[in-house]
Amino acid sequence: MAPSIFFLHFIGVVIVLLGLTLKEKRKRLGISLAVLGFLIGTAPVWYGHFVGPSPSEMRQIQQMQIQEYMVPDK
């Protein structure tokens, strides 16, 4: 089961804050953690764009549903 949207946002914010609070010696690690946290926190938004159907596929699906609705029952 996939994690919930709120859980991903919360974990992303925690990782960003952790990354931004690291000391100067670990600046690269902190920036990397902040970027990773941002990507995790915004995953529900951008993941849908990669996985979801394209606009042309949505039109085809909608046309098929309309055609199924218009066919009379025997």
C-alpha positions in Angstrom: 0.0 0.0 0.0 1.3 3.4 -1.0 2.0 6.0 1.8 -0.6 8.7 2.2 -0.1 12.2 0.7 0.0 13.8 4.2 2.7 11.3 5.3 4.9 12.1 2.3 4.5 15.8 2.8 5.4 15.5 6.5 8.4 13.3 5.9 9.6 15.6 3.1 9.4 18.7 5.4 11.2 16.9 8.2 14.0 15.8 5.8 14.3 19.4 4.4 14.5 20.9 7.9 17.1 18.3 8.9 19.2 19.0 5.8 19.0 22.8 6.4 20.1 22.5 10.0 23.4 20.6 9.4 26.7 22.2 10.2 29.0 23.9 7.7 31.2 20.9 7.5 28.3 18.9 6.1 27.0 21.5 3.7 26.8 19.2 0.7 25.0 16.6 2.6 22.6 19.1 4.0 21.8 20.5 0.5 21.4 16.9 -0.8 19.0 16.1 2.1 17.0 19.3 1.5 16.6 18.5 -2.2 15.7 14.9 -1.4 13.1 16.1 1.2 11.6 18.5 -1.3 11.3 15.7 -3.9 9.7 13.4 -1.4 7.3 16.1 -0.1 6.1 17.0 -3.6 6.0 13.4 -4.9 2.2 13.2 -5.0 2.1 16.2 -7.4 4.8 15.2 -9.9 4.3 11.4 -9.7 0.8 11.8 -11.1 2.1 13.5 -14.2 4.4 10.6 -15.0 2.0 7.8 -14.2 -1.3 9.3 -15.3 -2.8 9.0 -18.8 -1.9 11.7 -21.3 -4.6 14.1 -22.6 -4.9 12.2 -25.8 -5.4 8.9 -23.9 -8.0 10.7 -21.7 -9.9 11.8 -24.8 -9.8 8.2 -26.2 -11.2 6.8 -23.0 -13.9 9.4 -22.9 -14.9 8.7 -26.5 -15.1 5.0 -25.7 -17.3 5.6 -22.7 -19.6 7.8 -24.8 -19.8 5.1 -27.5 -20.6 2.4 -24.9 -23.4 4.7 -23.5 -24.9 5.3 -26.9 -25.1 1.6 -28.0 -28.6 0.3 -27.2 -29.0 -2.9 -25.2 -30.2 -5.9 -27.0 
